[in-house]
Amino acid sequence: MQECKKKDCMCVFKSCQYLYRRFLKRWPPMMLVAIFCLVIFIVDFASFSEKINTLKSPVPLKTADGIIVFTGGYARLETGLRLLEEGKGRKLLISGVNPKTGRDVLIRAIHADPQLFECCVDLGREALNTIGNAEESTYWVAKNNYHRVFIVTNAYHMPRSLSELKRKMPSIELIPYPVEQNNGEAESWWQFFEWLRILMVEYIKFLGVSIRNSLDIIASVKFLVS
């Protein structure tokens, strides 16, 4: 039995040795590193895409203190307003509103009840990007003394949004509510590649945020140790 195992190990070793001499030995070390990094990138991107395509709103749907919508994507405002109308939060923050866009314009655009909009919807006009959305949201949550909030944005934007928000307010419970959309089920090839492009751009941005957060943690640990 032991002899069989030794023979199997020798076969595996010789196979690896053959592959190394036949292929890998001819390639420069930097090329091998680049190929390894590319494989890791592709695998991680595939995992990210699968997570996005399967992201769903929580069931059963809880009630939160407030609702936060990040502007800039399909049906985000309508979805946030519907949650407010259903009583899932006391107030709604629309973060990233164009300073030139008036409340009346928004009311008409999303067919909102003017009275509900006036009493329960706050407009954030300072944010220019996701980092700004997180800063604007943090101020609004602290001002209203909220502890649990819905985060409404498109599914592909949700991981980066949550990462930025958790960095600013780690003690707040964030409930992701992704906007339903056509997750890659394109009717034509160009729609599929456009969806793939959106996912790739968002993945690279999310990767940058993850690296920055990791560096922040390392810097904090070094500061505490020193």
C-alpha positions in Angstrom: 0.0 0.0 0.0 2.8 2.4 0.9 4.7 1.5 -2.3 1.6 2.4 -4.3 1.4 5.8 -2.6 5.1 6.4 -3.2 4.7 5.6 -6.9 1.7 8.0 -7.2 3.7 10.8 -5.5 6.6 10.1 -7.9 4.2 10.3 -10.9 2.8 13.6 -9.7 6.3 15.0 -9.0 7.6 13.9 -12.5 4.5 15.4 -14.2 5.1 18.8 -12.4 8.7 18.6 -13.3 7.9 17.9 -16.9 5.5 20.9 -17.1 8.0 23.2 -15.5 10.8 22.2 -17.9 8.5 22.1 -21.0 6.6 25.4 -20.4 7.2 27.4 -17.3 11.0 27.4 -17.4 10.9 29.2 -20.7 8.8 32.1 -19.5 10.4 35.1 -17.6 9.5 35.3 -13.9 7.7 38.6 -14.4 5.4 37.0 -17.0 4.5 34.2 -14.6 3.7 36.8 -11.9 1.6 38.8 -14.4 -0.3 35.6 -15.5 -0.9 34.6 -11.9 -2.3 38.1 -11.1 -4.5 38.0 -14.2 -6.0 34.7 -13.2 -6.7 36.0 -9.6 -8.3 39.1 -11.1 -10.5 37.1 -13.4 -11.6 34.7 -10.7 -12.3 37.5 -8.3 -14.2 39.5 -10.9 -16.3 36.5 -11.7 -17.1 36.1 -8.0 -18.0 39.8 -7.7 -20.3 39.6 -10.8 -22.1 36.5 -9.4 -22.6 38.3 -6.1 -24.1 41.3 -7.9 -26.4 39.2 -10.0 -27.8 37.3 -7.0 -28.1 40.3 -4.7 -31.7 40.7 -3.4 -33.6 42.8 -1.0 -34.1 41.3 2.5 -37.1 39.1 3.1 -39.1 39.7 5.3 -38.6 43.4 4.9 -37.7 45.2 8.2 -38.7 48.7 9.2 -35.8 51.1 9.6 -35.4 54.6 11.1 -34.6 56.2 7.7 -34.1 55.5 4.0 -31.1 56.8 2.0 -31.0 56.9 -1.8 -27.9 57.6 -3.8 -28.8 59.4 -7.1 -27.3 58.4 -10.4 -28.9 55.2 -11.5 -32.0 53.4 -12.8 -35.2 53.7 -10.7 -33.4 54.6 -7.4 -35.6 57.5 -6.5 -38.8 55.7 -7.3 -37.7 52.7 -5.2 -36.7 54.9 -2.2 -40.0 56.8 -2.4 -42.0 53.5 -2.5 -40.3 52.4 0.7 -41.2 55.7 2.4 -44.8 55.4 1.2 -45.0 51.9 2.6 -43.9 53.2 6.0 -40.5 51.4 6.0 -38.7 54.5 7.3 -39.7 57.8 8.9 -37.7 60.0 6.5 -35.9 59.7 3.2 -32.6 61.3 2.2 -31.9 61.7 -1.5 -28.1 62.2 -1.6 -26.3 63.8 -4.6 -29.1 66.0 -6.0 -28.0 68.5 -8.6 -28.0 72.0 -6.9 -29.9 73.4 -9.8 -32.8 70.8 -9.5 -35.7 72.2 -7.5 -38.0 70.1 -5.2 -41.0 70.7 -7.6 -39.0 69.2 -10.5 -38.2 66.1 -8.5 -41.8 65.8 -7.3 -43.0 65.8 -10.9 -40.3 63.6 -12.2 -41.0 60.7 -9.8 -44.7 61.4 -9.4 -44.4 61.9 -5.6 -47.1 63.1 -3.2 -46.2 66.7 -2.6 -47.3 66.6 1.1 -45.3 63.5 1.8 -42.3 64.9 -0.1 -42.5 68.1 1.9 -42.6 66.6 5.3 -40.5 63.5 5.0 -37.9 63.9 2.2 -34.5 65.7 2.6 -32.3 66.6 -0.3 -28.6 66.4 -0.1 -26.9 68.6 -2.7 -23.2 68.5 -1.7 -22.2 64.9 -2.8 -20.5 64.6 -6.2 -19.5 60.9 -5.9 -20.0 57.9 -3.7 -17.5 59.2 -1.1 -19.6 62.4 -0.9 -22.8 60.3 -0.6 -21.3 58.6 2.4 -20.3 61.9 4.1 -23.7 63.4 3.4 -25.5 60.3 4.7 -23.3 60.2 7.9 -24.2 63.8 8.7 -28.0 63.1 8.1 -28.0 59.9 10.2 -26.2 61.7 13.1 -28.5 64.7 12.9 -31.6 62.5 13.1 -30.1 60.1 15.7 -30.9 57.1 13.5 -29.5 53.6 14.2 -30.9 51.6 11.3 -31.3 52.8 7.7 -32.1 51.4 4.3 -29.5 51.9 1.5 -31.1 52.2 -1.9 -28.9 52.0 -5.0 -28.4 49.7 -8.0 -27.0 46.2 -7.2 -23.7 46.8 -9.0 -23.1 49.9 -6.9 -24.1 48.4 -3.6 -20.8 46.8 -2.4 -18.8 50.0 -2.9 -21.6 52.1 -1.3 -21.8 49.9 1.8 -18.0 49.9 2.1 -17.8 53.7 2.1 -20.8 54.0 4.5 -19.3 51.4 7.0 -16.1 53.3 7.0 -17.9 56.5 8.0 -20.4 55.0 10.5 -19.5 51.5 11.6 -22.0 51.4 14.4 -25.0 52.0 12.2 -27.1 49.1 10.9 -27.2 49.3 7.1 -29.9 47.4 5.3 -29.1 47.0 1.5 -32.0 47.4 -0.8 -30.8 46.9 -4.3 -32.9 48.3 -7.1 -34.2 45.6 -9.4 -32.8 45.8 -12.9 -31.8 43.7 -15.9 -28.7 41.9 -14.5 -27.0 41.0 -17.6 -30.0 39.3 -19.3 -29.4 41.4 -22.4 -31.5 41.3 -25.5 -28.6 41.9 -27.8 -24.8 41.4 -27.8 -24.1 45.1 -27.4 -26.3 45.3 -24.3 -24.5 42.4 -22.8 -21.1 44.0 -23.4 -22.4 47.3 -22.0 -23.5 45.5 -18.8 -20.1 43.8 -18.7 -18.3 47.2 -19.0 -20.4 48.6 -16.1 -19.5 45.7 -13.9 -15.8 45.9 -14.8 -15.6 49.6 -14.0 -17.5 49.2 -10.8 -15.3 46.2 -9.8 -12.1 48.2 -10.3 -13.5 51.0 -8.2 -14.6 48.6 -5.5 -11.1 47.0 -5.6 -9.5 50.5 -5.1 -11.8 51.1 -2.1 -10.9 47.7 -0.5 -7.2 48.4 -0.9 -7.6 51.8 0.6 -9.5 50.5 3.6 -6.9 47.7 4.1 -4.1 50.3 4.1 -6.1 52.4 6.6 -6.3 49.4 9.0 -2.6 48.6 8.6 -1.8 52.3 9.3 -4.0 52.2 12.4 -2.4 49.0 13.7 1.1 50.5 13.2 0.1 53.7 15.1 -1.3 51.7 18.0 1.8 49.5 18.2 4.3 52.4 18.0 
